[in-house]
Structure formats: structure tokens, C-alpha cells
Amino acid sequence: MKIIHKPNYKEAKTTDKRAYKKIDFQIDQEQKNVFHGKTYYLKTYGCQMNEHDSENIKAILEELGFHSTDCMEEADLVLLNTCSIRENAHNKAFGMLGRLKHLKETKKDVLVGLCGCMAQEEGVIDEILHKYKWVNFVFGTHNINRLPDLLLENMRSHEQQIEVFSREQDLIEHMPVKRDNPYKAYVNIIYGCDKFCTYCIVPYTRGRQRSRAKEDILEEIKNLQKDHYQEVILLGQNVNAYGKDLYENYKMENLLEDVAKTGIPRIRFVTSHPWDFTDQMIEVMKKYKNIMPAIHLPVQSGCNRILKLMGRRYTKEEYLKLFYKLKEIPNIAISTDIIVGFPGESEEDFQETLDLCKTCKFDNAYTFIYSARENTPASKLIDHTSLKEKEDRLQRLNAVVNTYFKESNERLLNKEVEVLVEGVSDKKNNYFGYTDTNKLINFTGEHVPVGSIIKVRVLDAKTWSLDGKAV
């Protein structure tokens, strides 16, 4: 039977608040190992949420009997977990589909699937239906748990399966997970976003915000602690909104404190919207040493007029007030996101962004040229700025922010920093890991246990990394 269930933006944006049922994931006994001996190749694009989704997808596939391969040409199943945040990510995924079409011409039995945020877009599904009829199956961000059924239905019927729900489904707990890193783990705490920034497609592709129960989050973290994980990264499109849709008197600051009390050595959380960052969260960060002093706080623009057009719900002055409060946390590092070339941005507006960067001197910044996304309000704004001018602004912005990255690293010279050791480099006695402020450091040492947290003395500072020696 052919399944066609297409996404709908109008339905995705509806604001009714439904009660979500919590359902425990399980694979039917007759589904287990049905693909025994088959191999899969999974390509992931995008953010940490996508990476963590892929960890779930890999575990599901392996319960079905698949095992992974690093060679796409040898795989029996190729699955693309896609991102829709910028046009470049779109183009990469469609370019990969072009390669897979050629592969399918020579290897007709290979299964090809597409999932992730791109699958939630109306235009993408229309294009798949008309130009990529050879793609075997498509599913969205809301129904990863349906992967076994879609694969088996395609195997039975040999017809294209497209199942993408516009609205969020029930909250699925206890999804299997095959973690990429044995020392630090992603933990979802909230899905979706209610902010609807005018340039952002996330509320359409990831749904409205819905929080996991605190008990389920804490149970997952305690189990990770038993398995000797050193670090957890609490994930969400806007982690600071945690609990608002679920509890009356339990919010992100409460969850953060409860996670800290578990005693797991390192805690991080991404991504934070400035609108929801409370003073209470800052106080909890000051109180617990296992909450790492590193915050990603997207500003997007330093101009109030552009911030209003973006629908960001704060002014430059409000952002700076929060920024300086965070700076009271000892040794904190603050990174950010910045968009240049937003529709209507003038040279004067851009200069305000440069001035903000010179004031904040961010420890890191992810900078982008504005990319219009399908159906977002910003995509309908008039844009007179040429691509050449946008590229020039990006270069000028990067020249400013890169200066501060190195300055930030140089402040650590000859100091001892705590590092989670994540691996061994190619050179003998060379290791790498991340500091408490999330800076990459390469260092030398003798018989250093990978997965441990040790002291490292910083001997050299570069723009993007540090060099050091184990103490």
C-alpha cells in the first residue's frame, strides 16, 4: 500500500494546545532482525537535534538487523537526515539525492530514504513526488518511531512511502539510542519552538514547543551517570522555555538545579533564546560548579529596527543587560549567532551590529548571510541588497569577531584548565578535548585516560583552538 501523508504549513502553525500522551517506544518482536545482514549508511545534516535524532535512527535500524557501513556505495539502505535552516543545507541534500539516483541506476535494490527538517516542508515533498519518484520513503521529525513500519511496508509493496505529519504527535519515550560519543551525551528536554522569528522555519519543521516530563529527563541522566558519562548537553530549539507548557511552578532553572544535583560532572545546555533567560537561571549557574560556564546566546543583529523585523522580542539594550549579568559568572564564555543581509538591512544597521560585537567581544560566533526560507514572513519582505554587498558585510563581520576569538584564547595562556579528554590524535602522546568553556585544546601527555577530566596547562593560543600539556 502506498502511503502519502504530506505536510501542511497552515496546520503546522495552528496554536491549539493539545494534551500529549506519553508512549513508550518498542519494536514488535516480529520486526526485530528482519533486515539481518543488511547494511545502512546514514548522512546527517544540521544541528545537535538532528545529530541526536540520528543516534535514535541508528539504534532503531540496528534493532531491525541492519549494521552500519562507512561506504555509501556498499549500503543496502541510504538515509539522509536533513536540515532546512539555510538554503545551503537544502542544496547539499538535493545534491546528495542526485548522486543517489546514479547509484540506484546501477544498484536497483538499494533503499533510499529522506527524513529530518526538509521532509517537513511542503515544497520539498512536492519535489520528491514529481522529480524523485525513485526515493523509497520519506518521514518527518514527528514520526521517527514509525521508521520500522515504513521500511517494512516499502519492502512488502515496493511503493513509495511518504508519511509526514504537520502537527506534533505524542511524546515518545525510551527510544533506543546509539550514542556517537561514549563520554558526553545529548539529552532532549524540549521539542519545537513557539517564538516564530520571522526568518525561521523551525516552528514549522520541529513543531510547537512541548516539554518532556522532568522525571523522564532525570531518569535518563541518572542512567548516563551509571554508564560513566562525563557530560550531558540538554537540548532544545529553545531550552530556556522548558516547562512553560507543562508545569505551573517548574521551569528551566528548576530542572537545571535538579540535573546539577545528580552530580554528573559536566552540564551544558543549548540553545538559549535571550527572551526566556531568567535571573534565576543565572543564580543556579553560579551555585553549581558542574554547570559549565559556557553559554550560546544568539543575538542575530545589533540593530533594534532589524531585531523588530526579525521578531526577536528584545532590543539591543535588553540583550546587553542580560549579557552583562551573565558576565558575572566567573570565567564564562559567551558565543552567539549573527545574520547579515536581512531584508531591509542598511549599512548603518550593519554598523550597529559591528559595534555590538566590539562591545561584547564574543568568545565565538556563528555568522551567516540571510537565507530566505519557504513560507516564513521574512521571505515576503522586499530585499534590495545585492549578494555581493551581503558577502562583503559577512567578511567584515568575520574580520571583527575572529579578532576576539583569539584574544579570548590568549587570556588562558599559562593557566591550568579542566579538560574532558575525548581522544588521541595521530601524533604519539597527543590528545584532544574540550575545556569547561567549550574550547578545543590539543595537548601532550603520558598515558592519559580518554574519557577522564584532567588539568591541562595552556601553552599556545590560536584563533580556533588551544595547545597545552597535561599537568
N, C-alpha and C positions, 0 to 999 in steps of 0.2 A: 504494500500500500504506500502510495506517495503521500508524504506529509508536506503541506505548505502552510506555515503559520508565520506571517510577515509582521514586522514591527510597524507601529503607528505612532508618529510623534505627538499627535493630539491626545491620544490615550496615555502616552508616557508622561505628559505634563499635567494630567489631572491631579487635583490636590486632595481628593478624599483620603482620609486616614483609615485604613483598614486594620483589623486585628490580624496579626501574623501568627500563624500556627508554627510551632517548632516541631520539626520532623527529623528523626534520626535516620541518617543515610545507611542503606545497606544494599548490597548486590545480591540478587536472588542466587540460590545455590546452583541452579542450572546454568546461570550465566558465567560462573567462575571458570576460568581457564578454557573458555570456549574458543579462544584465539591462541591456544597454546602453540608455541613455536614461531609465532608471527612477531615481526619487529615493528617498532614505531619510531618516527622522527618528529620531534616537536620543536617548532620555532616560535620564540616568544618575542613580542614587540611591546614597548611601553614601560609602564610604571611598576612599582613594587606590588600593587594589587594584581596586575597581570602576572607577574612572576610567581606570586603566591597561588593564583588560580592554576598556573601551570604545574605547581607542586601537587595540587589536588588531582589534576587531569592525569599526570604521570602515574600516580598511585592507583587511580581507577583503572587505567589501561593495564597496569601490571596485575591487578586482581582479575582482569579478564583473560590473562595469559600472555599478553604482549611483553616483550623486553625491548629496551631502548637500543638504538644504534646511532652513532655519530655520522653515518653516511646516508644522506638522503636518498641516493640512487639505489641503495640496497633495501630500503624500508618497504614493508608491506602496507604501512599506513603513514601518511604525512599530514600533520595537523598544524595549522597556523593560528596562533593565539594573538589576535591583532589589537592595535591601538588606533584611536581616532582623534587624538588630541591635536595633531597637526597634519597638514597635507603631506609632509614628507613621510610620515609613518604610513599613510594611505598608499602613497606611491610605491614604497618598499614592498608592502604586502601584495599589491596587484602585480608588481614586477616578479615576485616570487611565484604567484599563480601562473604567470606566463611561462616561467621555467618548468613548472609542474605539468603544464599542458604538453610540453615536449616530452617530458618523462612518461606521461600517461600514453603517449602515442607509441612508445617503444615497450612500455611495461603496462599492459592494459589492465592487469588485475590490481594495481596499486590503488588503495583508497586514499582520497584527498578530502580533507575537512577544513572548515574555517570556523573560528569561534572568536570570542572576545568582543571588544567595543565596536569594531567596524560592523560586526554582524547585527548590531542593534540599529543601524542606520537604514532608513527606507531606501535611499538611493543605491546603497551597496547591494541590498538584497535584489532590487530590480535589475541591477547589472549582472549579478550572479545568475538570475533566472533567464536573462536574454543572451548573455555573452559567455557564460561559464557553465553551461548545462552539464558539463562533464564532472564538475565538482560533486562529490558523492553526498556530502551532508554539511549542514550549517546549523550551529546552535549559538545562543547568546550568553550574556553574562548572568542571566537569571535562572538558567536551567542546566548548569554543568552536571548536576546529578542525573540528568536524562541521557548522558552520553552512552551508557551501555545499551539502552533501548534503541537509540537512533542507529548505532552501529549494527545491532542485530537485525533491525528492520531493513536496513540497506542490504545486508547480507542475504536476507530472505527474498526481498522484492527486486533488488538491483535497480531501484528507482531513487531519484534524488530526494533527500530528506531535508527540509528546511523548517526548523522549529525555533522561532524567536519570539519570546513574549515581550510585549511592550511594557507591561507593569511587572513589578517585583512579585515573585512567587513567595511561598512560605520559606521561613528561615531553616536552612538545612544544617543540622549539627552533626558532629562526628564524621565529617567527610574524611576519607583516608588522605594521607599526605606523605609524599616522598620529598623530604627537605633537601635542598641543594647544598646547604651548609650545615655541618654537624655541630657547630658551636653557637650559631646565632639563628634565631627563628622569627619568621613573620607570624603575627597573631592578629587576625581581623577583629576589630572591636565594633565597627560601624560600617554599614554599606551605604553607598549613594550620597547624594547631596541635595539640600533644599535651597541653596543660595541662588542658583540661576544667574551667575555672572553672564553678561550679555554675549561674551565671546566663547563661552564654554559649552561643550556638548555633553559633559559628564552626567548631568541630571537626566538626560535622555538615554544615555547608554548604560549607566550604572543604577539609575532609578532614584527615587526619593530616599531620604535618609531613614535608616532603621537600625537600631542598636541591638547587638547581641546581649543576652542576659549576662549580668555580672558573674553569676555562678559558673556559667559555661566558660567564660574567659579565664577566670581564676583557676578552674579545674585544668584547662589546657596548659596554663603557665606552670602550675604545680607539677604536672606530668613532664613538662620540658625540663624542669629543675631536677626531677628524679633521673632523667636521661642525661644529666650533666651538661645541659646547655648553659652557656655563659651570658647570653644576651637575648632579649626579646625586643622586637620592634612592633609596637602597637600600630596597626594600620587602619586607615580610613581616608576617604576623599577629604573629610574634614573631621579629624579626630576630636577636636575641641567641642563639637556639638554632641558628643557621646551622652546618652541617657536622656536627652531632652524629649525624645519621642516615646520613652519607655517608663521613666520614673518621675515622681514629683520632687523628690529630695535627694537624688543621687546623680551626680554629674561627673564630668571628666576628672575634676580634682579628687573626687572620692575614689574613683577607680584607680587613678594614678597612685594614690596613697595605699590602697589595698594591694596593688601589684608590688609596690615597694616593700611592703611588709612581708611578702613571701620570701624575701631575702635573695632573690635571683640577682646575680652580681651586677648586671647591666640592663638598663631600661631606656629605650628611645621611643619616640612617637612621631609619626608623620601622617598626613600633612596638616599644618595648623592654619586656619583662617584667622586673621587678626581680630575679626568681629567677635569671635567666641572665646578669645584668650582672656581668662579671668585672673584677677589678683590672687585668688585662692590657689590657682594652678601654680603661680609663681612661688607662693609660700611653700607649697608642697615640694617643689623642686629644690628650694633652699634647704628644706628639712632633711631630705633623704639623699645620701651620697651615691646610692645606686641608680638614681635618675641622672642620666648623663647630661652634662652642661652643653648641650648642642641642640639648637632649635632651627628648623626650617620654617621661615615666616615670609611667604610670598607678599611682595608689595605691588608688583606688576607695573606701577607707574608712580612717579613723584609729582604728578600734576593733578590737582583736585578736579579740574574740568574733565580730564580723561578718566580719572577714577570714577566719577559720576556716570560717564558714558559706559564704563565697564560694568557698572552695577556692583561695585565692590563694597559699598555700605560703610566706608570710613573715609576720613580725609587724611591728607599727608600729616597734618598736625597730630591727629589721633594715632596714626601709625608710629610716629616718632615718640609719643608719650609712652606707648607700650614698649617700644624698642629700648628706651632708657630704663624702664622698670626691669626688663629682662637683663640689662647690662649690670644690674645689681647682684646677679647670681655670679659667684666667683668663677673666673676663668671661662665664662660662657663664650661659645662661638655661635654666631648667627648667620645663616645663609638665606638666600632669597631667590625668587623668580622675577624676571622683568621682561615685559613685552615692549618692543619698539614698533613704530609704524602702525599703531592702532588707528582706525579710520578717523580722520579729522585731527590727528596729532600734528601740531605745528612745530617749527624749530624751537620756538620759545617753550612750548610744552616739554619737548625733549630735553632742553637745557635744565628744566626743573628736575627731571629725573636724574640727570648727571649731578646736579647739586645735592640731591638726596643721597646718592651713592658716596659722594665726597664727605658728607656728614656722617653717614653710618659706617663706612669703611667695612663692608660685609666681609666675612671670612670666606664666603664662597657665593657665587651667583650663577644661576642658570638663565641665560639670556636668549631671547627668541625674536624673530620677526613675526608680527601678527599673521596668523593663518586663518582665513575665513572658514568656518565650519557650517555645514549644511543645516539650515533651519534655525540658526541662532539669530537673535535680534541684531547683533553687530554685523552679520553678513549682509544686512539690508542697508547699512549706513553708506553714505557716499564717501569714497576714498580717492582723493586727488594726488596722494603722494606716490611718486614712482618707486618701483622696486629698487632702482639704483640708489635713491635717497635713503630708503629703508636700510639697505645693506651698508651704506656709509654710516648711518646712525649706529647700527649694530657694532661696526668696527670701532667707532669712537667710544661707545659704551664699554666694550670689552677692554679697550686700552686703559680705561679708568679703573674698572673693577679688578682687573688682573694685578694691578699695582698693589692693591690692598691684600690680595691673597698672599702674596709673598711677604708683605710687611707682617701680616698675622702670623705666618710661619716663622719668621725671623725672631719674633718675640719669645719663641720657645727654645732658641739656641742655648745650649749648655744647661738646659733644665732637664729634670727627670720627669717623664710622663708615663702614665699607665697605659699599657697596650694589650689588647686581645690578640694573641698570636694566631694568625689564620692559615699560615702555610709557609713552605720553604721555597725560595726562589731557585733559579737554575744554578747559581753560584754556590760553592761549598760554604756552609756555615752562614748563609744569608737567609733571613726570614722577612716576612712582611705581616703587617697587622694594622689595626686602627686605634688611634688614641681615644681618650674619653670624649674629646671634642670632634671625633669622627674624621680625623686627618690620617691619610695613608702615610705609614712610615716603613721604610726598608731598613733593616738593621742586621748587624752581625752578632753572633753569639755562639756559645758552645753547648750542644745538647739541650737546646731549649724545647720544652714540651709544647707541641702545637695544640691549641685549644686552651692554653693557660693565660692568665693575666699577669704580666710582669712589668717591672720598671725598665725603661729604656732611656738612655741619655741622648738628647738630640745634638748631633754634631754638624749637620748641614741643613739648610732650609732652601727649598726650591719653590717655584710658584705653585706646583700641584702636589708636592709630596715633601716628606722629610727623610733624612738619613740619620742613623744613630747606631748605638751599641748597647747591647743588653747589659744591665747593671748586675 
